[in-house]
């Protein structure tokens, strides 16, 4: 016996075509930003144990990798550099002949505008301390750090970067970088800030990949505690007020609530960073045969879009694109 009206949500699930029509979230290769690790003085590419299928490339291995990324229909890369030498102030990060600056120049020369070039702006790969800022009196000093971040951004802009992506979680990093870029004549270079970057244990595979683990202490004095959502909104709000172009929420999967809340509150493009630990969990379980890798990758990427992300920085960019292109 049915009651009137006869409510049946299954009507819209009955065939593939009808399901396609009512599909609320769409995932495309155009949503992806592919991280690329480039290492100075490397002879040939090296695999990263904790991140299966991800490699660090030497400068001359970058072209082939970018070629593959473009072929898959992915619109952007995010460059991370590993310098040969580190010092107290992270000089290699703003060296005009630094590894990232060289990579940007080379990619721009070879590929023009076929790929959007984004680059990480941080100090932890470049400082002896492995911290994201400069140390003064045994503390991570905010204001000298943001000045250095602006220098890094300008050096990348000179090399031809499209988007700089500060990940240091220093206060005022966006406005200081914006001023630095504008003063140097790069008002067209956009800023995608790691606005709400939480202090997360999901970053550890990345620290193997980028050799940037803190040599003392941890990142609790600058990254957001994972218990705090309101504080994450304050970070986003600050960046929006400082003129950020794209805000980033990081990590993604354990922080879908933060993505959804940002979408509700702000009129700004949202990027989500599905981090190394999220990648490693899937790869590890798939290797054991415990999950269907491609299905889980697809579901995770959809969930990040469904939560409200416009774009996703993900180590699944290439594999996700292959799945979508099939
Ligand atoms: C550091 C940085 C980190 C990541 C991106 N930039 C690590 C950290 O904060 O310790 C993590 C990315 C990932 O795990 O994939 N500036």
Boltz pocket constraint, residues with backbone or C-beta under 6 A from the ligand:
constraints:
  - pocket:
      binder: B
      contacts: [[A, 120], [A, 122], [A, 123], [A, 124], [A, 132], [A, 167], [A, 168], [A, 202], [A, 203], [A, 204], [A, 205], [A, 206], [A, 207], [A, 212], [A, 219], [A, 274], [A, 275], [A, 276], [A, 277]]
      max_distance: 6.0
